[in-house]
Amino acid sequence: MTIVLSVQAMPDSEELAQIASLTASLDQKYAAGSLATAEQAENALNESSATQLRLQRWYEQADRACHQIFFVNDCLNDVKQQRRQYIISLQRISLEAKALQRKLRIEELDRDLAKKQAKP
Protein backbone atom coordinates (compact mmCIF):
# COMPACT_ATOMS: atom_id res chain seq x y z
CA MET A 1 0.00 0.00 0.00
CA THR A 2 2.86 2.40 0.74
CA ILE A 3 4.39 1.76 -2.68
CA VAL A 4 1.16 2.68 -4.45
CA LEU A 5 0.81 5.83 -2.37
CA SER A 6 4.39 6.95 -3.06
CA VAL A 7 4.02 6.37 -6.80
CA GLN A 8 0.85 8.45 -6.86
CA ALA A 9 2.47 11.22 -4.80
CA MET A 10 5.67 11.53 -6.83
CA PRO A 11 6.14 14.83 -8.65
CA ASP A 12 5.32 14.94 -12.36
CA SER A 13 8.63 13.89 -13.90
CA GLU A 14 7.35 14.40 -17.47
CA GLU A 15 6.64 18.06 -16.74
CA LEU A 16 10.07 18.43 -15.15
CA ALA A 17 11.70 16.84 -18.20
CA GLN A 18 9.95 19.35 -20.44
CA ILE A 19 11.05 22.21 -18.19
CA ALA A 20 14.62 20.87 -18.23
CA SER A 21 14.61 20.71 -22.03
CA LEU A 22 13.13 24.19 -22.32
CA THR A 23 15.66 25.60 -19.84
CA ALA A 24 18.55 24.01 -21.73
CA SER A 25 17.34 25.44 -25.03
CA LEU A 26 16.89 28.91 -23.48
CA ASP A 27 20.33 28.69 -21.90
CA GLN A 28 21.80 27.89 -25.30
CA LYS A 29 19.68 30.44 -27.18
CA TYR A 30 20.52 33.23 -24.73
CA ALA A 31 24.09 32.32 -23.82
CA ALA A 32 25.90 34.61 -21.40
CA GLY A 33 26.72 37.89 -23.09
CA SER A 34 24.77 37.15 -26.27
CA LEU A 35 21.96 39.68 -25.77
CA ALA A 36 22.55 42.79 -27.85
CA THR A 37 19.21 44.38 -28.77
CA ALA A 38 16.13 45.51 -26.92
CA GLU A 39 14.03 43.00 -28.86
CA GLN A 40 16.30 40.12 -27.85
CA ALA A 41 16.19 41.26 -24.24
CA GLU A 42 12.40 41.47 -24.29
CA ASN A 43 12.08 38.00 -25.84
CA ALA A 44 14.58 36.53 -23.38
CA LEU A 45 12.78 38.09 -20.45
CA ASN A 46 9.37 36.87 -21.62
CA GLU A 47 10.57 33.33 -22.30
CA SER A 48 12.54 32.98 -19.09
CA SER A 49 9.68 34.42 -17.03
CA ALA A 50 7.21 31.99 -18.57
CA THR A 51 9.54 29.08 -17.88
CA GLN A 52 10.14 30.28 -14.31
CA LEU A 53 6.37 30.41 -13.78
CA ARG A 54 6.01 26.90 -15.16
CA LEU A 55 8.84 25.70 -12.90
CA GLN A 56 7.21 27.36 -9.90
CA ARG A 57 3.89 25.63 -10.65
CA TRP A 58 5.71 22.28 -10.89
CA TYR A 59 7.52 23.01 -7.63
CA GLU A 60 4.30 23.81 -5.77
CA GLN A 61 2.63 20.66 -7.11
CA ALA A 62 5.66 18.54 -6.19
CA ASP A 63 5.82 20.11 -2.74
CA ARG A 64 2.18 19.16 -2.09
CA ALA A 65 2.82 15.66 -3.42
CA CYS A 66 5.77 15.18 -1.07
CA HIS A 67 3.49 15.63 1.91
CA GLN A 68 1.61 12.50 0.87
CA ILE A 69 4.56 10.13 1.26
CA PHE A 70 6.38 8.78 4.28
CA PHE A 71 9.82 10.33 3.66
CA VAL A 72 8.56 13.90 3.38
CA ASN A 73 11.86 15.67 4.10
CA ASP A 74 13.85 13.59 1.62
CA CYS A 75 11.25 14.25 -1.04
CA LEU A 76 11.17 17.99 -0.29
CA ASN A 77 14.96 18.20 -0.44
CA ASP A 78 15.03 16.39 -3.79
CA VAL A 79 12.36 18.67 -5.21
CA LYS A 80 14.19 21.80 -4.01
CA GLN A 81 17.46 20.58 -5.49
CA GLN A 82 15.81 19.82 -8.84
CA ARG A 83 14.21 23.28 -8.91
CA ARG A 84 17.48 24.97 -7.94
CA GLN A 85 19.41 23.49 -10.87
CA TYR A 86 17.02 25.07 -13.41
CA ILE A 87 16.21 28.34 -11.67
CA ILE A 88 19.85 29.44 -11.78
CA SER A 89 19.94 29.51 -15.60
CA LEU A 90 16.54 31.14 -15.85
CA GLN A 91 17.47 33.86 -13.38
CA ARG A 92 20.74 34.53 -15.22
CA ILE A 93 18.83 35.08 -18.45
CA SER A 94 16.35 37.40 -16.73
CA LEU A 95 19.08 39.40 -15.02
CA GLU A 96 21.04 39.86 -18.25
CA ALA A 97 17.92 40.91 -20.14
CA LYS A 98 16.93 43.43 -17.47
CA ALA A 99 20.49 44.80 -17.30
CA LEU A 100 20.54 45.31 -21.08
CA GLN A 101 17.13 47.01 -20.95
CA ARG A 102 18.38 49.38 -18.24
CA LYS A 103 21.55 50.12 -20.20
CA LEU A 104 19.62 50.86 -23.40
CA ARG A 105 17.13 53.04 -21.51
CA ILE A 106 19.96 55.05 -19.95
CA GLU A 107 21.66 55.47 -23.33
CA GLU A 108 18.39 56.74 -24.78
CA LEU A 109 17.96 59.19 -21.92
CA ASP A 110 21.54 60.39 -22.39
CA ARG A 111 20.90 60.97 -26.12
CA ASP A 112 17.72 62.90 -25.35
CA LEU A 113 19.55 65.00 -22.77
CA ALA A 114 22.37 65.71 -25.21
CA LYS A 115 19.82 66.85 -27.84
CA LYS A 116 18.14 69.16 -25.33
CA GLN A 117 21.45 70.65 -24.27
CA ALA A 118 22.57 71.14 -27.86
CA LYS A 119 19.55 73.30 -28.71
CA PRO A 120 20.09 77.00 -28.08
WOVEN-V14983 format. One record per residue. N is the residue number from 1. PHI is phi in radians with two decimals (NA if undefined). Layout:
# WOVEN-V14983
n=N phi=PHI
n=N phi=PHI
This chain:
# WOVEN-V14983
n=1 phi=NA
n=2 phi=-1.14
n=3 phi=-1.12
n=4 phi=-1.11
n=5 phi=-1.11
n=6 phi=-1.22
n=7 phi=-1.19
n=8 phi=-1.18
n=9 phi=-1.54
n=10 phi=-1.16
n=11 phi=-1.06
n=12 phi=-1.19
n=13 phi=-1.28
n=14 phi=-1.17
n=15 phi=-1.10
n=16 phi=-1.13
n=17 phi=-1.12
n=18 phi=-1.15
n=19 phi=-1.12
n=20 phi=-1.07
n=21 phi=-1.13
n=22 phi=-1.12
n=23 phi=-1.11
n=24 phi=-1.10
n=25 phi=-1.20
n=26 phi=-1.17
n=27 phi=-1.12
n=28 phi=-1.35
n=29 phi=-1.12
n=30 phi=-2.00
n=31 phi=-1.07
n=32 phi=-0.97
n=33 phi=1.42
n=34 phi=-1.58
n=35 phi=-1.33
n=36 phi=-2.29
n=37 phi=-2.10
n=38 phi=-1.12
n=39 phi=-1.14
n=40 phi=-1.08
n=41 phi=-1.11
n=42 phi=-1.12
n=43 phi=-1.09
n=44 phi=-1.08
n=45 phi=-1.13
n=46 phi=-1.12
n=47 phi=-1.20
n=48 phi=-1.22
n=49 phi=-1.14
n=50 phi=-1.12
n=51 phi=-1.22
n=52 phi=-1.11
n=53 phi=-1.12
n=54 phi=-1.11
n=55 phi=-1.13
n=56 phi=-1.14
n=57 phi=-1.09
n=58 phi=-1.08
n=59 phi=-1.06
n=60 phi=-1.12
n=61 phi=-1.13
n=62 phi=-1.17
n=63 phi=-1.07
n=64 phi=-1.12
n=65 phi=-1.14
n=66 phi=-1.09
n=67 phi=-1.28
n=68 phi=-1.66
n=69 phi=-1.96
n=70 phi=-1.23
n=71 phi=-1.58
n=72 phi=-1.06
n=73 phi=-1.11
n=74 phi=-1.09
n=75 phi=-1.11
n=76 phi=-1.07
n=77 phi=-1.11
n=78 phi=-1.10
n=79 phi=-1.13
n=80 phi=-1.09
n=81 phi=-1.15
n=82 phi=-1.11
n=83 phi=-1.10
n=84 phi=-1.06
n=85 phi=-1.19
n=86 phi=-1.66
n=87 phi=-1.14
n=88 phi=-1.07
n=89 phi=-1.15
n=90 phi=-1.16
n=91 phi=-1.20
n=92 phi=-1.07
n=93 phi=-1.10
n=94 phi=-1.08
n=95 phi=-1.12
n=96 phi=-1.13
n=97 phi=-1.13
n=98 phi=-1.15
n=99 phi=-1.11
n=100 phi=-1.13
n=101 phi=-1.07
n=102 phi=-1.10
n=103 phi=-1.06
n=104 phi=-1.15
n=105 phi=-1.13
n=106 phi=-1.15
n=107 phi=-1.08
n=108 phi=-1.15
n=109 phi=-1.11
n=110 phi=-1.10
n=111 phi=-1.11
n=112 phi=-1.09
n=113 phi=-1.13
n=114 phi=-1.11
n=115 phi=-1.13
n=116 phi=-1.15
n=117 phi=-1.29
n=118 phi=-1.32
n=119 phi=-1.29
n=120 phi=-1.32
